[in-house]
Amino acid sequence: MKKIKLLSVFRFIIILLAVINIEIIATEPQPNIISSLSKSIHLGNWQIVKDTEPKNSLPTLPDSLWQLFEPTLDDERYAEGNWLIRTNIVIEDSVCNNVIMGIFPIYFVTAYEIYWDGIKIAENGKIGINKADEKAGEFDFSLALPPDLVTTGKHTIIIRLSNYYNYSSWKWFYGDMVIGKYDSLLKKIFQLYYQAFFITGILFIPFLFNLFLYIARKRKIEHLLFSIICLIVILDSVTMLAPILIDTRTTFVYWQYYVYQAITVLFTILFPTFFIYLFSFPKKIIPVIIVTNLIIFLFFTNIANRFNIMTLTVLIISSIITIWALYKRREESLIIFIGIIAAWAAYYFNFAFAGLATTMVICTSFSIARQFARKENAEREAQLKSARLENELLKKNINPHFVLNTLTSIIAWLRKDPPSAIKLIESLAEEFRMINQISTLKQISISQEIDLCRAHLKIMSYRKGADYKMETLDIDEHDTIPPMIFHTLVENGLTHGYENKTAGTFKLQRIKNQDCIKYILSNDGEFNSEESKGSTGFGAKYIKGRLEESYSNRWKFISNRSAQGWESIIEIRNS
């Protein structure tokens, strides 16, 4: 039932995003009107004609040859070649003499020339008639317009371009042309670069920190995932910064295209997956997240709306997981939820991907830091507790009562059967030797634990003239467990169930399930009704302490009377 509900939620996400997809596509271009009060406009209403003589001077073509340029996203008619595109701009009033207007081509490939009212005012790269003849222009190209050209009235802007370098699905007409106050537009561009530098510096610290945590602290997947998420956002910023750090051509947009596609997919998959690990939710949800994101990416997005759709996807899925964590009262879910709300706000105000991701990452970093501090405190307490358990272990097994009774038995056997007395002494020495070896360890192999149990049964058999043995079923010798937890159960079983029995069998069975391992220790002792509720004494407390030390909140211990005698179950969950 839960699985059906979860799939229904993700179907709803897909349908919702499909509707949003339609709304995003249906946008109208802005009119090309500018005044001294305008900050900037994106030029639209372009017309196009094939440039048949790209090596000659700009031809004067009749209006009848110009066609309205409204290409579709996958329009192959204009994929490569030589083209002339034009648009008209109306300057409503004279621009102040101290204000310089500028033109900023954005993501135009490969080479182009700019004409203002038929006058060539700039060129970027070398226009060619084939790939060998063409030379790509500078990526970060901009042009300050001569003040004498910026007069009141109508002006015509013509772009003569060639594009024979096609390394990706990005097409030259996906580019944009912005005109506005030159200083204001430059300032806006540099603000974006400063933001990218800031984000790179901020996220580099949690990237290294979580990577070191993954290497040094039991290789927890959540630390590795978060480190990769930080690296992805850093890569996004570095890709943006590359043109000001190194010499790049207009064809650099193809590299950006592939990088941004990969970043988008990885981020929308890894961030919700990180939350699944952070909040210890079932890992079977992860394939659902991956499939949902890939379906939306491949079938419900295009180059125009991909960022918006995938951003909505990661926000919706992350919100669902975080609300679920709040409902389950998981640690740090409230802080993560606040981060999700901040991310929604960043999306609403059209914050860039890096800013949106950084908002989520900073809140999550704060949450991880709090968890790390709590775990450090818990580990210090566990170390103190471990030291106390080691002392209690030694006290328990060098118990004066146990030693006195064993020595009394040795004296009796020396008088009656010296060879048996020697075997009893050897068994006692062997048990003490093994206890001394493992007393400071947090984990030992289960085969060592079984050997220790059998050594104790051997001693008790000599002491009481009985026949106690231990059988095992489906035991994996590679398993490790806290020391002397089964030994304690065997010792308690002998004390309470075999006072009047001279033979007994202890059976240890291992059952491995998909999400846990169970150890069942049973015996055929005789127990009275007062002991039917299980042990609550020192032995049980020792076992619970050891289990909590090794498997914090991932264990269960049940010990009760059974039809055959007594049964103790220790369950260790994977997560």
C-alpha positions in Angstrom: 0.0 0.0 0.0 2.8 2.4 0.9 4.5 1.7 -2.4 1.4 2.4 -4.4 0.9 5.8 -2.5 4.6 6.7 -3.2 4.2 5.9 -7.0 1.0 8.0 -7.0 2.9 11.0 -5.6 5.6 10.8 -8.3 2.9 10.4 -11.0 1.4 13.7 -9.7 4.8 15.3 -9.9 5.2 14.3 -13.5 1.7 15.6 -14.5 2.3 18.9 -12.6 5.6 19.5 -14.3 4.1 18.7 -17.7 1.5 21.5 -17.2 4.2 23.9 -16.0 6.2 22.9 -19.1 3.4 24.2 -21.4 3.1 27.4 -19.5 6.9 28.1 -19.7 7.0 27.6 -23.5 4.1 30.0 -24.2 6.1 33.3 -23.7 6.1 36.3 -25.9 9.3 38.3 -26.8 9.7 41.8 -25.4 9.3 44.9 -27.8 12.6 46.5 -28.9 12.0 49.9 -27.3 14.7 51.6 -25.2 15.1 54.9 -23.4 17.6 56.6 -21.1 15.6 55.1 -18.2 15.8 51.6 -19.5 18.4 49.3 -17.8 18.5 46.7 -20.6 16.3 44.8 -23.0 16.6 41.5 -24.8 16.2 42.1 -28.5 13.5 40.1 -30.3 11.4 40.2 -33.5 14.3 39.1 -35.6 14.1 38.6 -39.4 16.5 36.3 -41.3 17.8 35.7 -44.8 20.5 33.5 -46.2 23.9 35.2 -46.6 24.9 34.2 -50.1 28.0 36.4 -50.4 29.6 36.3 -46.9 33.0 37.5 -48.2 31.6 40.6 -49.8 30.4 43.8 -48.1 27.0 43.8 -46.5 24.3 43.8 -49.2 21.3 46.0 -49.3 18.4 43.6 -49.5 14.7 44.4 -50.2 12.3 43.8 -47.4 10.5 41.1 -49.4 13.5 38.8 -48.9 13.6 39.0 -45.1 11.5 36.4 -43.3 10.2 36.4 -39.8 12.7 34.4 -37.7 10.7 32.0 -35.5 12.7 28.8 -35.3 11.6 25.9 -33.2 13.9 24.4 -30.6 14.9 21.5 -32.9 14.8 23.5 -36.1 17.5 22.0 -38.4 17.0 24.6 -41.2 19.3 27.0 -39.5 21.7 24.5 -38.0 24.8 25.7 -39.8 25.8 28.1 -42.6 25.9 31.8 -43.2 23.0 34.0 -42.2 21.9 37.6 -41.9 19.5 38.5 -39.1 18.1 41.9 -38.4 15.8 43.7 -35.9 14.7 47.2 -35.4 15.1 49.2 -32.2 13.4 52.4 -31.2 15.1 55.0 -29.0 12.3 57.1 -27.6 14.5 59.9 -26.3 18.1 61.0 -26.5 20.5 59.2 -24.2 22.5 61.4 -21.9 26.0 62.2 -23.1 27.5 60.7 -20.0 25.7 57.4 -20.4 27.3 54.8 -22.7 25.0 52.2 -24.3 26.3 48.7 -25.1 25.5 45.5 -26.9 26.2 42.2 -25.3 25.8 39.0 -27.4 25.2 36.0 -25.2 26.0 32.5 -26.3 26.2 33.4 -30.0 28.4 31.0 -32.0 30.6 30.9 -33.9 31.7 34.2 -35.7 29.7 37.3 -36.3 29.7 41.0 -37.4 27.4 43.7 -36.0 26.0 46.5 -38.1 24.2 49.6 -36.9 22.1 51.2 -39.6 24.3 49.5 -42.2 27.6 50.6 -40.6 29.9 47.9 -39.3 30.6 48.6 -35.7 32.1 45.3 -34.5 33.3 41.8 -35.4 34.0 38.8 -33.3 36.0 36.0 -34.8 36.3 35.5 -38.6 33.3 34.7 -40.7 33.9 31.7 -43.0 32.2 29.7 -45.7 33.2 26.3 -44.1 34.6 24.9 -40.9 38.2 25.3 -42.0 37.7 29.0 -43.1 35.8 30.0 -39.9 37.4 31.2 -36.7 35.5 31.4 -33.5 35.2 34.7 -31.7 35.8 35.5 -28.0 33.3 34.1 -25.6 33.1 37.2 -23.4 32.5 39.8 -26.1 30.8 43.1 -25.6 30.5 46.4 -27.5 30.2 50.0 -26.3 28.1 51.9 -28.8 29.5 55.2 -30.2 27.4 58.0 -28.7 26.9 59.7 -32.0 25.0 56.6 -33.3 22.6 56.5 -30.4 20.1 59.0 -31.5 16.3 59.4 -31.1 14.3 57.3 -33.5 14.4 54.0 -35.3 17.6 52.1 -35.9 18.3 48.7 -37.6 20.7 46.2 -36.1 22.0 43.5 -38.5 24.1 40.5 -37.4 26.1 38.7 -40.1 27.2 35.3 -38.8 28.6 32.0 -39.8 28.3 28.8 -37.8 30.0 25.6 -38.9 31.1 24.3 -35.5 28.4 22.1 -34.1 29.6 20.0 -31.2 26.3 19.6 -29.3 22.6 20.1 -29.5 23.1 23.8 -28.8 22.3 25.9 -31.8 23.4 29.4 -32.5 19.9 30.9 -32.5 19.5 29.8 -28.8 21.8 32.8 -28.1 20.5 36.2 -27.1 21.4 39.8 -27.7 21.1 42.4 -24.9 21.3 46.1 -25.3 21.4 48.6 -22.4 23.5 50.9 -20.3 27.1 49.5 -20.7 28.3 50.2 -17.2 25.2 48.7 -15.6 25.4 45.5 -17.7 29.1 45.1 -17.0 28.4 45.5 -13.3 25.7 42.9 -13.4 28.0 40.5 -15.2 30.8 41.0 -12.6 28.3 40.6 -9.8 27.5 37.1 -11.2 31.3 36.3 -11.3 31.8 37.6 -7.7 28.9 35.4 -6.7 30.4 32.4 -8.4 33.8 33.0 -6.7 32.0 33.4 -3.3 30.0 30.2 -3.8 33.1 28.2 -4.9 35.0 29.3 -1.7 32.0 28.7 0.6 31.4 25.1 -0.8 35.0 24.1 -1.1 35.2 23.8 2.7 32.2 21.4 3.2 33.4 19.5 0.1 36.8 18.7 1.7 35.3 18.3 5.2 32.7 15.7 4.1 35.3 13.9 1.9 37.6 13.6 4.9 34.7 12.4 7.0 33.9 9.7 4.5 37.5 8.5 4.4 38.1 8.7 8.2 34.7 7.8 9.7 33.5 4.4 8.6 32.9 5.5 5.0 29.4 6.6 5.5 27.6 7.1 2.2 25.8 10.4 3.3 29.2 12.1 3.7 30.3 10.9 0.3 27.0 12.0 -1.3 27.2 15.5 0.3 30.8 15.9 -0.8 29.8 15.1 -4.4 26.9 17.5 -4.2 29.2 20.3 -3.1 31.6 19.4 -5.9 28.8 19.6 -8.5 27.8 23.1 -7.4 31.5 24.1 -7.4 31.8 22.7 -10.9 28.8 24.8 -12.0 30.5 28.0 -10.7 33.9 27.1 -12.1 32.3 26.5 -15.6 30.8 30.0 -15.4 34.1 31.5 -14.2 36.2 29.8 -16.9 35.9 32.6 -19.5 37.5 35.2 -17.2 40.3 32.8 -16.1 41.3 31.4 -19.4 41.0 32.4 -23.1 37.8 30.9 -24.4 36.1 31.0 -27.7 32.4 31.2 -28.5 32.4 27.5 -29.0 33.0 27.1 -25.2 29.2 27.2 -25.0 29.2 23.6 -26.2 31.3 22.5 -23.2 29.0 24.5 -20.9 26.0 22.8 -22.5 27.2 19.3 -21.6 28.5 20.3 -18.2 25.2 22.0 -17.2 23.1 19.0 -18.5 25.2 16.6 -16.4 25.1 18.9 -13.3 21.3 19.2 -13.6 20.7 15.5 -13.7 23.2 14.6 -11.0 22.0 17.3 -8.6 18.3 16.4 -8.9 19.1 12.7 -8.2 21.8 13.0 -5.6 20.2 15.6 -3.4 17.0 13.7 -2.6 19.2 10.5 -2.3 21.3 12.2 0.3 18.2 13.0 2.3 17.2 9.3 2.2 20.5 8.4 3.8 20.6 11.4 6.2 17.1 10.5 7.6 17.7 6.7 7.5 14.7 6.1 5.2 14.4 2.8 3.2 16.9 2.6 0.4 14.3 1.1 -2.0 13.0 4.7 -2.5 16.2 5.6 -4.3 15.5 3.8 -7.6 12.1 5.5 -7.7 13.8 8.9 -7.4 16.3 8.1 -10.1 13.6 6.8 -12.5 11.3 9.8 -11.8 14.1 12.3 -12.5 15.2 10.6 -15.7 11.6 10.4 -17.1 11.1 14.1 -16.4 14.5 15.0 -17.8 14.1 13.0 -21.0 10.4 13.4 -21.8 9.1 16.5 -20.1 11.9 19.1 -20.6 13.6 20.8 -23.5 16.6 23.2 -23.7 14.3 26.2 -22.9 12.7 25.0 -19.7 15.1 22.3 -18.5 16.5 24.2 -15.5 13.0 25.4 -14.3 11.5 21.9 -14.6 14.4 20.0 -13.0 14.6 22.7 -10.2 11.0 22.2 -9.4 11.5 18.4 -9.5 14.3 18.4 -6.9 12.4 20.9 -4.7 9.2 18.9 -4.8 10.9 15.6 -4.1 13.2 17.0 -1.4 10.1 18.7 0.2 8.2 15.4 0.3 11.2 13.6 2.0 11.7 16.4 4.5 8.0 16.6 5.5 8.1 12.8 5.9 11.2 13.3 8.2 9.3 15.9 10.2 6.4 13.5 10.6 8.8 10.8 11.8 10.5 13.3 14.1 14.0 12.6 12.6 16.9 14.6 13.9 17.7 17.9 12.1 14.5 17.6 9.9 13.4 21.0 11.1 16.6 22.7 10.0 16.5 20.9 6.7 12.9 22.0 6.3 13.9 25.6 6.9 16.6 25.2 4.2 14.0 23.8 1.8 11.7 26.8 2.4 14.7 29.1 1.7 15.3 27.2 -1.5 11.7 27.7 -2.6 12.1 31.4 -1.9 15.3 31.5 -4.0 13.5 29.7 -6.9 10.6 32.2 -6.6 12.9 35.2 -6.9 14.7 33.5 -9.9 17.9 32.9 -8.1 20.6 31.2 -10.2 21.2 27.4 -9.9 24.3 27.9 -7.9 22.5 30.3 -5.5 19.6 27.9 -5.1 21.8 24.9 -4.5 24.0 26.9 -2.1 21.0 27.8 0.0 20.1 24.2 0.4 23.8 23.1 0.9 24.5 25.7 3.6 21.4 24.6 5.7 22.3 21.0 5.2 26.0 21.7 6.2 24.7 23.3 9.4 22.6 20.2 10.1 25.5 17.9 9.5 27.8 19.9 11.8 25.2 19.6 14.6 24.9 15.9 14.0 28.7 15.6 14.0 28.9 17.4 17.3 26.3 15.2 18.8 28.0 12.1 17.5 31.4 13.2 18.9 29.8 13.7 22.4 28.1 10.3 22.0 31.4 8.6 21.1 33.2 10.2 24.1 30.4 8.8 26.3 30.6 5.5 24.5 34.4 5.3 25.2 33.8 5.9 28.9 31.1 3.4 28.9 33.3 0.9 27.0 36.0 1.3 29.6 33.4 0.6 32.3 32.2 -2.5 30.4 35.7 -3.8 30.1 36.2 -3.5 33.9 32.8 -5.1 34.5 33.7 -7.9 32.0 36.9 -8.7 34.0 35.1 -8.5 37.3 32.4 -10.8 36.1 34.7 -13.5 34.8 37.2 -13.3 37.7 34.4 -13.5 40.1 35.7 -14.7 43.6 32.6 -17.0 43.9 33.3 -18.6 40.5 37.1 -19.0 41.2 36.4 -20.4 44.7 34.0 -23.0 43.4 36.4 -23.9 40.6 39.3 -24.3 42.9 37.2 -26.5 45.2 36.4 -28.7 42.3 40.1 -28.9 41.3 41.0 -30.1 44.9 38.2 -32.7 44.7 39.4 -33.9 41.3 43.0 -34.0 42.5 42.1 -36.5 45.2 39.8 -38.5 43.0 41.1 -38.2 39.5 44.4 -36.2 39.0 44.3 -36.4 35.2 40.8 -34.8 35.2 42.0 -32.2 37.6 44.8 -31.2 35.2 42.2 -30.9 32.4 40.1 -28.7 34.5 43.1 -26.5 35.3 44.0 -26.3 31.6 40.4 -25.4 30.7 40.3 -22.7 33.3 43.6 -21.3 32.1 42.4 -21.4 28.5 39.2 -19.4 29.3 41.1 -16.8 31.3 43.7 -16.5 28.5 41.0 -15.9 25.9 39.2 -13.4 28.2 42.4 -11.5 28.7 42.9 -11.3 24.9 39.5 -9.9 24.1 38.7 -7.8 27.1 39.9 -4.5 25.4 38.3 -5.2 22.0 34.9 -3.8 20.9 34.4 -6.6 18.3 35.6 -10.2 18.0 35.0 -12.9 15.5 32.0 -15.1 16.2 34.2 -18.1 16.1 36.3 -16.7 19.0 33.0 -16.2 20.9 31.9 -19.8 20.3 35.3 -21.1 21.4 35.0 -19.1 24.6 31.5 -20.5 25.2 32.7 -24.0 24.7 35.6 -23.5 27.0 33.2 -22.3 29.7 30.9 -25.3 29.1 34.0 -27.6 29.4 34.9 -26.1 32.8 31.4 -26.4 34.1 31.2 -30.0 32.9 34.3 -30.9 34.9 33.1 -29.0 37.9 29.7 -30.6 38.0 30.6 -34.0 36.5 28.1 -33.1 33.7 28.0 -33.1 29.9 27.3 -29.6 28.5 27.9 -28.9 24.8 27.2 -26.2 22.2 25.9 -26.7 18.7 25.9 -24.1 15.9 23.8 -23.7 12.7 24.5 -21.5 9.7 27.2 -19.5 11.4 29.3 -17.3 9.2 32.9 -17.3 10.7 33.5 -13.8 9.1 30.8 -12.2 11.3 32.0 -10.1 14.2 30.1 -9.3 17.4 30.8 -7.6 20.8 32.8 -9.8 23.1 31.2 -12.3 25.5 27.5 -11.5 24.8 26.8 -15.2 24.1 29.2 -16.3 26.8 27.1 -14.2 29.3 23.9 -15.9 28.1 25.5 -19.4 28.3 26.7 -18.6 31.9 23.3 -17.3 32.9 21.6 -20.3 31.4 23.9 -22.7 33.3 23.3 -20.8 36.6 19.5 -20.8 36.4 18.5 -23.8 34.2 20.9 -26.6 35.0 21.0 -26.8 38.8 19.5 -30.2 38.7 20.6 -31.4 35.3 23.8 -33.1 34.4 23.4 -32.8 30.6 22.5 -29.9 28.4 22.7 -28.5 24.9 23.0 -24.9 23.8 22.2 -24.1 20.2 23.3 -21.0 18.4 21.6 -20.3 15.0 22.2 -17.4 12.6 19.4 -16.2 10.3 20.3 -13.5 7.7 17.4 -11.4 6.2 17.5 -8.6 3.7 17.7 -5.9 6.4 19.0 -7.6 9.5 20.9 -10.6 11.0 19.4 -12.6 13.8 21.2 -14.8 16.3 19.1 -17.2 18.3 20.6 -18.9 21.3 18.4 -21.6 22.9 19.0 -24.2 25.6 17.0 -27.1 27.1 17.4 -26.1 30.8 14.7 -26.2 33.5 13.5 -22.7 34.5 10.8 -21.8 37.0 7.9 -19.6 36.3 9.4 -16.6 38.1 12.0 -16.4 35.4 9.6 -16.4 32.4 9.9 -12.7 31.8 13.6 -12.8 31.1 16.7 -11.6 32.8 17.0 -8.0 34.0 20.2 -8.4 36.0 23.9 -7.5 35.3 24.2 -10.0 32.5 21.3 -8.4 30.5 22.6 -4.9 31.2 26.1 -5.9 30.0 24.7 -7.3 26.7 22.6 -4.3 26.0 25.5 -2.0 26.8 27.8 -3.8 24.4 25.1 -3.9 21.6 24.4 -0.1 22.0 28.1 0.6 21.9 28.6 -1.3 18.5 25.2 -0.9 16.9 23.7 2.4 18.1 19.8 2.2 17.8 20.2 -0.7 15.3 19.7 -3.7 17.7 17.1 -5.6 19.6 17.5 -8.1 22.4 14.8 -10.5 23.6 15.3 -13.2 26.2 12.5 -15.3 27.4 11.4 -18.8 28.6 10.4 -21.1 25.7 8.6 -24.5 25.5 12.0 -26.3 25.3 13.8 -24.2 27.9 15.1 -20.7 27.2 15.6 -18.7 24.1 17.5 -15.4 23.6 17.3 -13.4 20.3 19.8 -10.7 19.2 18.7 -8.8 16.1 21.2 -6.5 14.3 19.7 -4.2 11.6 21.7 -3.0 8.6 20.7 0.6 9.1 
